[in-house]
């Protein structure tokens, strides 16, 4: 079973968290990456959010496959 490395960036300019999982396919790794990204958002508070959170997926040799990124924009509606 292939090993995938997930690098989690919470946008706080802190350390990058790495998680390794053995997963059958790249599609399943993408699904896991989306789950990890949702968990990053769920555990943070709105006051702690930076402009971006992401999960980057690598193979066991650290070759990148895909980055899943969530950006936060504040759009003022009053003038």
Buried (B, 14 or more C-beta within 10 A) or exposed (E): EEEBBBBBBBBEEEEEEEEEBEBEEBEEBBEBBEEBBEEBEEEBEEEEBBEEBBBBBBBEEEEEBEEBEBEEEEEEEEE
